[in-house]
Amino acid sequence: MPRLSSRLLDWYKKNKRSMPWRDHPDPYAVWVSEIMLQQTRVETVIAYFEKWMKLFPDIPALAKADEQAVLNAWEGLGYYSRARNIHKAAKIVAEKFNGELPRNLEDLRSLPGIGRYTVGAIASIAFKMDEPTLDGNLRRVFSRVYDISEFADSPAGEKILWGLAAENLPKGQAGDYNQALMDIGATICQPKKPRCLLCPLMEICKARENGTQELRPVLKAKKAAPQYVHAAAVIVERGRVLLSQRPADGLLGGMWEFPNARVETDPAKELTKALNAAYRLKVKRKEALGVVQHAYTHFKVTVHAFRCESVSIPKDKKLKWVKLVELDDFPMGKVDRQIANKM
């Protein structure tokens, strides 16, 4: 067994984190956790995972669920395409694989939302297969232990790192090996100020030896995120509020929001014209309700919310009057949920 693996597994036996999906007998639980953990911290995921497993305890239950119920259960986790994909995949598994997650790697990879990393994680953790995987934590650990100067997020860098993940994999213990690397990356080999003196790999870490641990992994410079400004209308009449449903595809697909549109310089002045252009919705602006800001992956948005009176509302299936007492039942992104909470 490679020195890295033996040191790692010894450390993991004593220090592995307790999580509700670890050592779970159902591969479905591993699948759900791995999808939730993409771009999301463990501390946040635990409560969502436990709620999800109560609502959708197995793949057939998830497959039969309404998409709005799925999005509602996911609300607050972000990256909502993950929820839509796992729902689509559950329907395929229920129909094509008798409700059981397939063990065949090609079949796994064919499911929506399951890429190379997730295939490796599910195969090794749920099915005890000798498969490597590579997420952000593993990428960082290998980049430091081997002092990789290649861009870690380039095709060449990915090839090197996947090779190292496979080269060090201990046969018959891939699940613990992959989870140990995840734990090391999350708790010790952190992005900033790595806790090298506590690391079981300290003595074999090339980056620590060369003093380059803070410089690894090497990542391409990100472009500055553009900033957009929107104006939103909160229209309340007879105990109901007007909502708009976003298109099924794309950002926040299928989620609900207050009618809004992008503006240039003055949200208060541009609101009515912008809503008319976007929805053929005519409103009379009243008082301001507040300003909400949020950063998405590739852009930032500032939304100015105004209480409005309706003048003319078009017949549009995307627009829906919702009882205020039922507002929590309609899945929303963080911006619109904050506006709803201000009401």
Summary of the structure (lengths in Angstrom):
residues: 343
radius of gyration: 23.7
end to end distance: 60.4
largest distance: 73.3
contacts: 1055
relative contact order: 0.11
helix: 47%
strand: 17%
